[in-house]
């Protein structure tokens, strides 16, 4: 359960940042709330079925549903987004959210150079299937601890629910505050990473990767061209492990936000940006 003091400190943090939207927490559970946003059930999907020639990708893509797209709905409606092994929506998302291992080989071609002699020209996000395979083998999410991977605003967590990660959706000026406060909290110059990945890779897979190594590191993401349609203009993601997030809240009183310096100027820019975008603070 998230303590009330953490929610209150989160409000203070958002006030310093000039951010009106509450961050999203990521957690795993064996059930999902009613009226949650997520994919419809799709046909069974696995590397084994693919190798046996029993995986029909047209059927897999028939009910395509992006993780970031469902989170977008949860953000707008203040609800919960989900993905599961059966209700996956995206053959990449099911791997990146640790719902299925190993990845299907189709993704290695789809994200890169496509399939020769077919209309699938590939997304050209990496130069070759081999490069994509190296990336997938590196990020390699763990097996999910429960049936569903879920995303919802922190204030909606209840009972024994605790997020593994906290996701901020923000534009550059706000991100400068998140970035600076992360380095201030950790004292580490490389406390923020921004590796290649799909939209959901940088809010789930890479945070899991660092967590499994015992490293507290924030991940900057949102650069995936395929996921940009589900995000505001100029918006990126900033994902923090729960353990680090709690430390960041405790460090607020001594941070850049509470001294008369550069943040005062940045905060004015944030107010101006909010006014331009019609997102009054």
Secondary structure as UniProt FT lines:
FT   HELIX           4..17
FT   STRAND          24..29
FT   TURN            34..35
FT   STRAND          37..38
FT   HELIX           47..51
FT   TURN            52..53
FT   HELIX           57..62
FT   HELIX           67..77
FT   STRAND          80..84
FT   TURN            91..92
FT   HELIX           93..96
FT   TURN            97..98
FT   HELIX           105..110
FT   TURN            111..113
FT   TURN            116..117
FT   HELIX           129..139
FT   STRAND          148..153
FT   HELIX           154..156
FT   TURN            159..160
FT   STRAND          165..170
FT   HELIX           172..186
FT   TURN            189..190
FT   STRAND          192..193
FT   TURN            199..200
FT   HELIX           201..205
FT   HELIX           206..212
FT   TURN            213..214
FT   STRAND          218..221
FT   TURN            225..227
FT   HELIX           228..230
FT   TURN            233..234
FT   STRAND          236..241
FT   HELIX           242..250
FT   HELIX           252..254
FT   HELIX           256..258
FT   HELIX           262..276
FT   TURN            277..278
//
